[in-house]
Amino acid sequence: MIHQKRWHRGFVPVPFSFRDPIGIVGAAGTASGSKACRARRAGHRFRRSVARGFMRFRTFGRLPALVLLALGLAPLGKALGAAAELGVRHRIDVMVSAEPDAPILSRLKGAKGELSFTVRLSANSKESKFFGMLRPSFPDIIVPERAGKPLVQQTKLWEEDVCHQRRGLPKVTVTQLAGHFAEGEGRIEISAINRHIGVLVPPDELTPGMKLDPGSDSFGLFYAFRAQTRNSRLNVDLKIYPIDCFL
């Protein structure tokens, strides 16, 4: 431990007082040293005040330019945001298949036939409006040898040309399916419709709007819906593709 009485050995004590600290730097403690120090301090304060005033002037001088720049960039930002707004357009594809227990698969493998159906479509937005009936037909269908192969390969049914705001998926419903397979005594006629209020349930009832799991393929993400006939056991699958685009 350092001895408190010996720590100052070799040093000369210097008188010091907090009452007049400026006098330390004066000449032999005279008042002239104190006056000179006070003058220097006053000069330093003056220079600092001038520098601070200049910095404030520069800051306030820049504010109008910054405000004008912000006001000028605001419309530009809105225009860029509007130009880059993401919209959508839809494409609808159709595919027809048969269930494994379908009569045409058990009795008419390799036979020729044809199918046609009616699709009610409603696709309305601010930029594009469509409502009507689509009536595609597929002649020269050949019944596959086994289940799992489609009767009608995936085909584009409808596609929008206009990019529009996102307002949900188009409303699409298969309302009727008709056709025949083979000729002569083994001919199978298909006439399926969906049920209506006040009308007897048709023998080969068409049940539309069966929601399938969404998926993706080479065309992109899709949402799928199925219409199925009760007796003929045929499926009409509709795939709706939302395609991104810029408004």
N, C-alpha and C positions, 0 to 999 in steps of 0.2 A: 504493500500500500504506500502511496506517495505521502510523505510527511508534509502537513499543511504549512509548517513554519519554514520549510526549506525549499519550497517550489520556486521562490523568487530569487534564489541565490544567483548571482552573475548578472542580474538585471537591475537597472536603475529605476526606482519608482518615479512616475511622472504625475504631477497633480492634475486632476481632471474634475470638471464640474459640469453637470447637465444644465446649469443655469446659463452658461455662456459657451456652448459648444463651438460656436463660430470662432471664438477667440483662439482656439487651438491652432488654426491655420494662419492666424495673423502674425505680424512681426513682433516678437517679444511681448505678446499679449496686449498690444496697443489697440486703441479703438479704430485706427486706420485699417487694420486687417479686417475687422468686423464689417466696416462700411464697404470695403471692396468686395467682400464675399456676398453681402446683401445686393450689391449692384449686379454682380454676375448672376445671382439667382433671379433677379428681376429681368435681366436680359434673356435668360433661359425661358422664363415664363412667357415673355413677350413672343419669342420665336415659336414656342409651342402653340400659343393662341393663334398666331398667324397661320401655322401649318394646319391646325384643326379647322380653322375657318375655310382654308382653301379646299380641304378634303370634303367638308360639308357642301361647299359650292359645286365641286365636281359631282358629288352624289346627287344633289338636287337637280343639277343640270342634266343628268342622264335620265331622270325619271320621265320627262315628257317624251323623250325618244323611245324609251321602253314601252310606255303606254301606247304610243302610236304603232309601234311594231306589233304589240299584242293585238290591238284592234285590227291591224291589217292581216295578221295571220289567222284570226278567228274565222272569217268567211272561207279562207283557203282550206282550213282544216275541215270545216263542214262540207265543202265541195268534195274534198278527197274522201271523207267518210261516206258521203252519199254515193260517190262513184264506185267505191269498193264494197257497197252493201251486197251481201250474199243473198241470192234468191234461189228459186228452184223451178224446174220443169219436169214433167212426169212422162214416163213411157210405160205402156202396158203390153205385156206379152201373154200369149195363151198357149196352153198345151193340153192335149186330150189323151187320156189313158184309160185302161180297163182294170177293174179289180180282179184278183186271181180267180174269184168264183163267177166271173161274168159269163153269160151264156155264149157269147161269140167266141170266147177263148176255148170253151169246152167242145163246141160243135162246129165252128167255122174257121179253124186255123188255116191261114193262107188265102181265105176268101177276100174278094174285093168288096168295097162299100164306099159310102160317102156320108158326110155329116155336115149339118149347118146349125147354127144357133144364133140366138138374139141376146145382145148385151145392152142393158140400159146404163148409160154413162152420164154422170153429172160432175163437171170439173169447172168450178167458177172461182174467179179471183178478180181483183181490181183491174189487172192488165189483160186477162184472158177469160172468156166465158164460153162454155160448151155444155150443151145438153141435147141428148138425142139417143138414137138406137143404132148400134153397130150390128151388122148381119154378115159375119164371115161364113164362108162355106169352104169345105175341103173335099174335093172329089178324089177318086182313085186312091182310097185308103186300102191298105192291105193288112189284114188281121195278123198280128205277130204269132210266132210259133209258141211263145211262152210269155208268162206274165212278167212285168217289169220293163217291157219295151213299150214306148208310147204309140198310140194310133196316129197322133198328129205331133210332129216335132215342134219344139218351141218356136213360135212365130210372132213377130211384132203385130199387135192388133191396133195400137193407137199411140201417137206421140205428140206432145206439145211442141210448137215452134217458138213460143213466146216465153221468156223468162219472167217470173212473177214472184210476188211475196209468198212466204210460207203460210198457208192457210189449211194445213191438214192434207190428207190423201183424197184423191178423187173417189166419189161414190160409184161403185161399179157392181152390177148385179146381172147374173145370167138368168134370163126369164124363160127361155125355151130351148129345147134341144130336139132335133129331128134328124132322121136319116134311115138308111137301110144297109144290110149286108147280105151278100150272096143273092142268088136268083133261084126261081123254081120253088119246089116244096120246102126247101130248107131256108128260105128267105126269112130274115128277121127284120121287122119294122121297129123303129124307135121313134116314139113321140112322147116326150116328157116335158111337163110344164110345172111351174110352181103353183102352190095352192092360192086361191083367192077367196075372200069372204063372200058367202052366199052361193058358192059353187062347190059341187061335189069334189072330194079329193081325187085327183086323177090316179089311174092305176099305176102308171110309172111316174111317180111324183119326183119333181126336181127340187132338191133342197139346196138353196144358194147360201152364200155368206159363211161357209165353214172356214174359220180362221186357221191358217197353218203357221208353223214357226217361221220367223224371218230368217233370211240367209243372205249369201252373197255368191256371185259367180263372176264370169268374165265381164259382164256389163255393170257390175257394182252391187251395192246393197239393194235388197228387194223385200217387199212385204207380199205375202201370198195368201190367196183366198180360193176356196174350192166350192164348186157346185157338183152335187152327186145325184145320180138317178137311182131310184129305189129298186126297180126290177132289172133293168138292163145293166146296172152296175158300172156305169161309165162316170169318169171324173173329168170335169173341165176346170183346169187350174189357171188362175190369173195371177201374174206377177206384176207388181207395181214398183217401178224403179224411180226414186227421187234423185234427179240429176242436178248437182250444184251448178249454179251459173251466177253471173253478176248482172245486177239490174242496171 
